[in-house]
Each structure stands twice: as C-alpha cells, then as structure tokens.
Amino acid sequence: MAKGGQTPQDPASPRMQAAWKLKDAGDVVAARRAALHLLADAPSPDDAAQARELLRRGTTAPALYGFAALAAFLLVLLVVLATTRY
C-alpha cells in the first residue's frame, strides 16, 4: 500500500528530482525554495505541475491554525477560571 506523501514515479527533470529528495529527507523549506526557483525559470509543463504539487504538499492547512487558536483560547479560559476560584 502506497503512502500519501511519496515522490511521483518519474520526476520530470533532475532539478525536480533534487527537490523531491529534499522533501523526502525532511528538508521541506529547501524543497519549497527549490520548487519556487524552478517555477521562476519558466519550466516545462510537467516540471511546473510537479513543482506546484510539491508546494501544495509542503504548506500548512489553514484549518490547523483555527484548531490552534481554539486550543489556545481554551487554555487561557481554563487558567482564568482556575485563578478566579480563589
């Protein structure tokens, strides 16, 4: 069974292969930077599609920020309730 975050079978160019290897190694910042540089150089359609896919996989989901804000609010609420009881 394949994992969801695996590298595509045939990256279109050596530059994209290097970017995917960086992402697979855990260096998402460098992989995103490499993909952005590749997109800035007017790549082939295959390279552009893979660079966009790599950028999509390397971003944080917006809903995650909402859950973090909710957790922070609940934490502050619990601290305020605990301090006002005495």
N, C-alpha and C positions, 0 to 999 in steps of 0.2 A: 504494500500500500504506500503510495507516494505521500510525502509531506507537502503541505500547502506552500511552504516558502522555498522550494527548491529552485535552483537555477534552470532556465529553459534548456532544452536538449542541445540546441545549436545556436549559441550566441553569434550574432551577425558579423562581428569584427573582433580583432584582438583587443581593442580598447574596451569593448563591452565585456569580453571575457575577463579582463582585468578588473572591471568594476564589479561584476558578479562575484569574482573570487574574494574581493574585499568585503562585500556584503556577507558572503558565506563565512568568512573568517571572523565576522563580528564588528568590523570597522564600518559602520553604517554612514558615518559622517564623510569619510573619504570616498565611499562608494557613491553617495549622493553628489559630492563635489565632482567626481569623475563623470557621472551621468550629465550633470549640468554643463560641464565643459564640452562634452560630446554634442549635446543639443545646440550649443552656441556655434559649433563649427559646421552647421548645415549638413547633417549626416544623411545617410540613405534612409528610406522609409522603415526598413527593418531595424536599423540601429535606433532610430528615433522612437519607434514603438517600444523597443526593449528598454531604452533609457527612461521613457515615461513610466513603464511598468516598475522599474527599479525605484524610481522616485515615489511612486504610489505606495509601494511596499515599505518604504523607509520613513513614512510620515506617521505621526501620531493621530489616531482617530479623534475627531472633535468631541465625540461623546465622552471620551475619557476625561477631558477637562471638566465637564459637567459633574461627573461622578466624584472627581477630586474636590470640587467646590462643595458639593453636598457633604462629603465626609468631613471637610474642614469645618463647615457650619455646624454639623452635629457634634464635633469635638468641642468647639467653642461653647455650644449650648450646654453640653454636659458639664464643662468646667464652671460656667456661670451658675448653673443650678446647684452644683456641689458647694460653691463658695457662698451662695445666698442662704443655705440651710442653717448656717451657724451664726 
